[in-house]
Amino acid sequence: MKKLCISILLFSLQFPVFAQEVPDLGSWYMYFGNFRFAESPWAIHGEAQYRDNKILGDLEQLLLRTGLQYNLKSGQVSFLAGYASITTGIPGEATETFHENRIYQEVIFRQSPGRVGLMHRYRYEQRWIEGLDLRTRFRYAIFINVPLNKKRFGGEGGCLRTDL
């Protein structure tokens, strides 16, 4: 494993890195949590994200999301339906914001091929933005987790849970 990490690092250092010069330091503060009911496949999802164009004081976005989640006993699939409230600001001296309400439905598939843990998230959103008609959006995300101190992914904190 050490040889692989060193090889990847040396390989990536061969390419020049181009970065945009950004005069301000931005920050994202995030909390994600699932509150499971004891001995039940049901859970409540909670999420708060505060995105700022500085460290604090220049709101880019405040996102509050909650939902009701159902987990299959195998832990490989979960379903979620919920609501999000999003306030978006304009960077700089402006203090104007606009608000958006969303309802969303989500399906998550978990896999553990070989060493890695994969999670596929499919999300469908209905969006109500101030001054605009209803908008919808379909999103897909893949999450790849590679264990650094175990041979396989799983167990506590893993992609597949066997204790659901």
PAROGU-114885 format. One record per residue (C-alpha): residue in three letters; x, y, z. Coordinates in steps of 0.2 Angstrom, whole numbers, padded with zeros to 4 digits, always signed. Example, Ala and Ser with C-alpha at 12.3 -4.5 7.8 and 13.67 -1.06 7.14 Angstrom:
BEGIN
ALA+0062-0022+0039;SER+0068-0005+0036;
END
This chain:
BEGIN
MET+0000+0000+0000;LYS+0014+0012+0004;LYS+0022+0009-0013;LEU+0006+0013-0021;CYS+0004+0029-0012;ILE+0021+0034-0015;SER+0019+0030-0034;ILE+0003+0040-0035;LEU+0011+0055-0026;LEU+0027+0055-0038;PHE+0016+0053-0053;SER+0005+0068-0049;LEU+0020+0079-0045;GLN+0026+0077-0063;PHE+0011+0088-0069;PRO+0011+0107-0067;VAL-0003+0114-0056;PHE-0012+0129-0061;ALA-0023+0138-0048;GLN-0034+0154-0049;GLU-0028+0168-0038;VAL-0042+0172-0026;PRO-0039+0187-0015;ASP-0052+0182-0002;LEU-0052+0166+0009;GLY-0068+0157+0009;SER-0075+0144+0021;TRP-0088+0130+0022;TYR-0094+0124+0038;MET-0105+0108+0037;TYR-0114+0096+0048;PHE-0122+0080+0042;GLY-0131+0068+0054;ASN-0143+0053+0054;PHE-0153+0050+0070;ARG-0158+0032+0069;PHE-0173+0026+0079;ALA-0168+0011+0090;GLU-0171-0006+0082;SER-0180+0002+0067;PRO-0175+0005+0049;TRP-0181+0023+0050;ALA-0170+0038+0053;ILE-0171+0057+0052;HIS-0158+0065+0042;GLY-0151+0082+0047;GLU-0139+0094+0038;ALA-0133+0112+0040;GLN-0120+0120+0028;TYR-0114+0138+0030;ARG-0104+0144+0015;ASP-0095+0161+0017;ASN-0084+0171+0005;LYS-0073+0175+0020;ILE-0070+0166+0036;LEU-0086+0174+0043;GLY-0097+0189+0038;ASP-0100+0187+0019;LEU-0114+0175+0017;GLU-0112+0164+0001;GLN-0125+0151+0006;LEU-0135+0144+0021;LEU-0142+0127+0017;LEU-0153+0118+0030;ARG-0159+0101+0025;THR-0169+0088+0034;GLY-0178+0072+0029;LEU-0185+0055+0033;GLN-0174+0040+0029;TYR-0179+0022+0027;ASN-0164+0009+0027;LEU-0166-0009+0020;LYS-0160-0022+0032;SER-0145-0026+0022;GLY-0138-0008+0023;GLN-0136-0008+0004;VAL-0150+0003+0000;SER-0158+0018+0008;PHE-0172+0030+0003;LEU-0175+0048+0009;ALA-0188+0061+0006;GLY-0186+0078+0013;TYR-0186+0097+0013;ALA-0172+0110+0011;SER-0172+0129+0014;ILE-0158+0138+0005;THR-0153+0157+0007;THR-0140+0163-0005;GLY-0131+0179-0004;ILE-0121+0190-0016;PRO-0102+0190-0013;GLY-0094+0207-0008;GLU-0102+0222+0000;ALA-0120+0218-0006;THR-0132+0212+0008;GLU-0146+0206-0004;THR-0151+0188-0003;PHE-0163+0177-0011;HIS-0172+0161-0004;GLU-0176+0144-0011;ASN-0187+0130-0005;ARG-0184+0112-0011;ILE-0192+0096-0008;TYR-0181+0081-0014;GLN-0182+0062-0015;GLU-0166+0052-0014;VAL-0160+0034-0016;ILE-0143+0028-0011;PHE-0135+0012-0016;ARG-0119+0005-0007;GLN-0107-0008-0014;SER-0090-0015-0007;PRO-0081-0022-0022;GLY-0064-0028-0017;ARG-0055-0015-0005;VAL-0066+0000-0008;GLY-0083+0006-0003;LEU-0094+0014-0016;MET-0109+0024-0013;HIS-0121+0030-0028;ARG-0133+0044-0024;TYR-0147+0048-0035;ARG-0157+0064-0030;TYR-0172+0072-0038;GLU-0176+0090-0033;GLN-0191+0101-0035;ARG-0185+0119-0032;TRP-0195+0135-0029;ILE-0184+0150-0031;GLU-0190+0168-0027;GLY-0196+0176-0043;LEU-0195+0161-0054;ASP-0206+0146-0059;LEU-0204+0129-0052;ARG-0188+0121-0057;THR-0183+0102-0056;ARG-0166+0095-0056;PHE-0159+0077-0056;ARG-0142+0074-0048;TYR-0130+0060-0047;ALA-0115+0058-0035;ILE-0103+0044-0033;PHE-0092+0042-0017;ILE-0077+0031-0016;ASN-0069+0026+0000;VAL-0053+0017+0001;PRO-0047+0011+0019;LEU-0030+0016+0024;ASN-0028+0004+0039;LYS-0039-0011+0035;LYS-0039-0024+0021;ARG-0058-0021+0017;PHE-0070-0007+0019;GLY-0085-0011+0030;GLY-0090-0012+0048;GLU-0092+0003+0059;GLY-0090+0019+0049;GLY-0090+0008+0033;CYS-0100+0009+0017;LEU-0110-0007+0021;ARG-0118-0009+0038;THR-0123-0026+0045;ASP-0131-0020+0061;LEU-0146-0012+0054;
END
